[in-house]
């Protein structure tokens, strides 16, 4: 079968490799993409919510995290939804070292997350992760020290 524009046998490289999450090098994370894994997390996992996000988590028995993002089509057009997804991926990527390994995590964007300042999304994400016990103890101590007024 001829796949390329010029008629050659062209096979596009995989966008997601085992060591990359959404094309960005990650230390101990993979993308969570399978529907049955999302459903299992929704039904059997623990959850926490606030005005911007809902976070579901469940132990996965491995030494790496699997991250899934969900933003409903009800929240806006593709450009709006993809912007929120990019922001949520960036938050996780920047704070990946603070998360304990071995968890399946699904982040669901709520309607108030659309157009919310990045700082609010970041605070929201990390507070939910802390509430569910996903952050490492050292990271919690550093976060407390940073948030204390002088």
C-alpha positions in Angstrom: 0.0 0.0 0.0 1.3 3.4 -0.9 1.0 5.9 2.0 3.3 8.8 1.2 2.4 11.9 -0.8 5.1 11.0 -3.4 3.9 7.4 -3.7 6.6 5.9 -1.5 6.0 3.5 1.3 6.0 6.0 4.0 5.3 5.2 7.6 5.0 8.0 10.0 7.0 7.7 13.3 5.0 7.0 16.4 4.2 10.2 18.3 4.1 8.5 21.6 7.1 6.3 22.7 7.4 4.6 26.0 9.8 7.2 27.3 7.8 10.2 26.1 4.4 11.7 27.1 2.8 13.8 24.5 6.2 14.3 22.8 7.9 15.6 25.9 10.6 13.6 27.7 9.3 12.4 31.0 11.2 10.7 33.8 8.6 8.2 35.0 5.4 8.8 33.2 3.4 7.5 30.2 0.2 8.6 28.6 -3.0 6.9 29.7 -5.0 6.3 26.5 -7.2 3.2 26.8 -10.9 3.7 27.5 -11.1 0.7 29.9 -8.4 2.2 32.0 -10.2 5.5 32.2 -13.5 3.7 33.2 -11.7 1.6 35.8 -10.3 4.7 37.4 -13.7 6.5 37.4 -15.4 3.5 39.1 -12.7 2.1 41.4 -10.3 5.0 41.9 -10.2 7.7 44.5 -11.2 11.3 43.5 -10.9 14.9 44.7 -12.5 17.9 43.1 -12.5 21.7 43.3 -13.9 24.5 41.1 -11.4 24.0 38.3 -10.5 20.3 38.1 -11.4 16.8 39.2 -8.5 14.4 39.8 -8.9 10.6 39.9 -6.1 8.3 41.0 -5.4 4.6 41.6 -2.3 2.6 42.2 -1.1 0.8 39.1 1.5 -1.6 40.5 4.4 -0.3 38.4 7.2 2.2 39.0 5.8 4.8 36.6 2.8 7.1 36.5 0.2 7.0 33.7 -1.5 10.4 33.1 -4.7 10.9 31.2 -6.5 14.2 30.5 -10.1 14.8 29.8 -11.7 18.0 28.6 -15.3 17.7 27.4 -16.4 19.1 24.1 -19.1 21.0 26.0 -16.4 23.3 27.3 -15.6 25.0 24.0 -14.1 24.6 20.6 -11.0 22.5 19.9 -8.6 25.5 20.3 -10.0 26.2 23.8 -9.9 22.6 24.9 -6.4 22.0 23.5 -5.1 25.1 25.3 -6.4 23.7 28.6 -4.9 20.3 27.8 -1.5 22.0 27.1 -1.6 23.9 30.4 -2.5 20.7 32.4 0.4 18.8 30.7 2.8 21.6 31.4 1.8 21.7 35.1 2.4 17.9 35.4 5.7 18.1 33.5 7.1 20.9 35.6 6.1 19.2 38.9 6.6 15.5 37.9 9.5 15.0 40.4 7.1 15.9 43.2 4.7 13.1 42.3 5.1 9.6 43.8 5.6 6.9 41.1 3.2 4.1 40.6 -0.1 5.8 40.0 -2.7 6.1 37.3 -4.0 9.7 37.3 -6.8 11.2 35.3 -7.4 15.0 35.3 -10.8 16.2 34.2 -11.1 19.9 33.3 -14.3 21.7 34.5 -15.9 24.6 32.8 -14.3 27.2 35.2 -10.9 26.0 34.1 -11.5 27.4 30.6 -9.9 30.9 30.7 -8.6 30.5 34.3 -5.2 32.0 35.0 -2.4 29.4 34.8 -1.4 30.1 38.4 -4.9 29.1 39.6 -4.8 25.9 37.6 -1.4 25.1 39.0 -2.5 25.7 42.6 -5.7 23.7 41.9 -3.8 20.7 40.4 -1.2 20.5 43.2 -3.8 20.9 46.0 -5.8 18.0 44.6 -2.7 15.9 44.3 -1.7 16.7 47.9 -5.3 15.9 49.1 -5.1 12.5 47.4 -1.6 11.8 48.7 0.1 11.8 45.3 2.9 14.2 46.3 6.1 13.0 47.8 6.7 14.0 51.4 9.8 16.2 50.6 7.7 18.1 48.0 5.0 18.8 50.6 7.5 20.2 53.0 9.0 22.5 50.3 5.5 23.6 49.2 4.6 24.5 52.8 7.8 26.5 53.3 7.2 28.4 50.0 3.6 29.3 50.9 4.3 30.6 54.4 4.4 34.4 54.7 7.7 35.8 56.0 
